[in-house]
């Protein structure tokens, strides 16, 4: 895919919707096929959770540094969520796409809206939990938040899910394997876009034209 711009996949869901797990599984499958991809690591002002590493899970920065990055236009998107700021580096995304790598953004609805406005050809995928009960169970099981924070996340999730119709595709994350297959199918389809296939299609067409001239 050298010389061809990579796709930009916006994958959004409520907190606990499973988007990160699904993306990672799809990227692993892409690697086996030799398809280069890039998981965009967000900047955030929240404190690291146990086991999280700077530059691996997030880029952890303080609020003044984050605000300076906003003012200098360094973010493709940014949003405030549950009292903390999150943002996606514009330069990192653009560099990876220019290198022909497909880029995955694991972001919330606010940020997804900004990216769609700035990158109209991005592929938007919204991942829904199958029910309120399942989402609450996932948030409790992962053990990252206090009960009050979980209930706050659920209230926010209800508002976020009303935005599903603004995305190109909707995946119900009821069975993980099926959700992974669904996102994989979307990736396969996007890689068959005309602009991605044009170099090969043009070579085939030219071979037909040459053969007809020589005949």
N, C-alpha and C positions, 0 to 999 in steps of 0.2 A: 504493500500500500504506500510505498514511498512516493512523495509528491502529492498525496491525497490527504485532505484535512480529515482528521478523525471525527467521529460523532460525539455529541455531548448528550449524555443521558441524565436527566433530572429525575431522581428517584425520591419521592416524598411519601411520608406516612406520619401518622401520629406517633408520639414517643411510645415505644414498645410494639410498634407495628411489624417489626422484623426486617426492615429495609436493609440494614447493614449486613445481616447474615445472608440474605438473598443475594445482595450485590457481590459479596465475597465468594459465594459459591459459583456464581456465574463467571466471575473473573478467573477463577481457578480453571473452569472448563474452557474459557477462551485461551488461557495460557497453554493448555494441552493441544489446542489447535494452532498454536503459533500466532495468535492474534494479540498484539500488544494493547494493553489497557492500563489505565491510571485511576486510582482511587484518590479523589481530591481530599486532602486533610484540611479541616477547617481550623481557623483561629478562634479561640474562645477566651472569655474573661473568667470563666468559672474555674474553681480549683480542681486539680487532678483528683480523680477517684483512685482508690487503691489499685495498683497494678498498671495504671495508665502512664504512658511515657510521652514526653515532649518530642514532637516531630514524628511520632508513630501513630498515636491515637488523635492527638490535637496538637496545635501550636498554642501553648498557654501563654497569654500575655495579660498585662494589667490594663485597666480601663483607659488611662491616659494614652498608652501605646495604641490601643485599639482605635480610640477616637482620632488619633493622628493619622492612622491608616485610612480611616473614612475620609478625612479632609484631603488627603493626597490622592484619593481615587484608586486606592490599591485593591479594593474589593469588587468582585463581579457582583456579589450580593452580600448583604448583611442583615441581621435581624436580632431583635431581643426576644429571648424565650426563657420563661420562668426566672426572670431577674438577671439573666446573663446574656452577653452579646456573643454572637457567632457570625463568622464571615468566611467567604471563599476568595482566595487569592486570584485576581484576574490574570496576573502574569503567568502563574503556574498552569492554569487551565489553557491559556492561549498557546503556551510553549508546547504542551503535550499534544494538543490538537494539531498544531503545525507540523509536528513530527510524525503525524499519522496515527497517533494513539487515540483510541476511544476513551473518553473521560466520563467517570461516574461521579455525580454529585449526590451525596447523602445529606439532604437538607430538609428543613421544615417548609411549610406552605408559604410563609412570608417571603423567604428567600427564593423559592421556586418561582413565585410571581415575578420577581425582579429579573431573574435569569431569562424567563420567557420573553420579557419585553426587550431585553438587550441582545438575546441570541434567538431570533425567531425560528431558526432551523433545529433548535434543540428538541430532543424527544422527551416528552413528559410522561412519567409513569407514576401513578398513585397506588399505593398499597394499603388496602383496607383490612382491619382485623374482622373476623367473622361475626363477632358479637362483643357487647360491652363486658360480659362476664369473662370472655377469653382475654380481652385486653387487660382487665384488672388483674387477672391471674398471672399474666406475663410480667406485668409491672411489679407485682408482689414477689414473684419467684426470683426475679433477677436481683432483688435485694439491694438496690442502689439508692432507694428513696424512702423517706419517712412516710407514714400513712397519709398525713396531710398533703404532702407533695404529690403523692400518687393520685389523690382525689382531684387536686388542682390540674394535674396532667390529663386526667380523664375529661374534665370540663373543657380544657383547651382542645383535646382531641375531637370532641363533639363539634366544635366550631370549625376545626380544620377539615374534617371529613365532608363538610358542606361544599368544599372547594373541588371535590373530585372531578366534577364535570369540566373543569378547566384544563384537564390533562388529556393527552392523546390515548392513553391506555389505563385501565383499572385492573388490578390484580387483587383477588381476595386471598389473603394469606391464612387459609384454613389448614391446608396440608403443605408443609414446607417444600417437599420435593416437587409438588405440582406448581407452586409459586415460582420456584427456581426455573423450572422448565418454561413457564410462561415468560419470565423476563428474558431467558435465553432465546426464545422465539422472537421476541421483539428486537433483540440485538441482531440476530441473523437477518431479519427483515430490513433493518436500518442499514446494514452493511451491503444490501443489494440496491440501495438507492441509485438512481441514474448517475449522479455525480461521482459516486464511489466506483461504479462499474464502467464509466466512460472510457478510461484508458484502454481497458481490455476490449470493450465493445468496438472502439474505434479501430484497434488493430485487426480485429476479425473482419470488420467492414472493409478495411483497406486491402486485406488479403483477397476478398471476394472481388473487389474492383480491379486489382492487379491481374487476377486470373482471367477476368473477362476481357481485359485489354490485350493480354497475351494470346487469348484464344483466337 
